[in-house]
């Protein structure tokens, strides 16, 4: 086991740019760990996230946990690719929909507020309706 623990990946698996950017985890006086999310680690997170790496892969690279990486990415508004998004690119089907201009503009505004594309948001909404089997509730015109 190396000094980073059993969850670390070999530097040869990291992009060359990042290999020397991420310092080894260190124990400081009093037994507490050093800060994981240093400016250097945050830069590495940005690069790895842009490459489509998962929170688990990023966590392994910087010596953190996937949950901590997700929280930090949320705080810094760094988008992470979700597992279903990765699968969608491989086996997903294309669906073309037509919206009125006002509805499309509202969807784009909401997506921008959520730091997503309108396509991502519309896909998430449709998946939620399908998985929750809430077609009638969504389409209920009696309200």
Beta strands, then each sheet from edge to edge (+ up, - down):
end
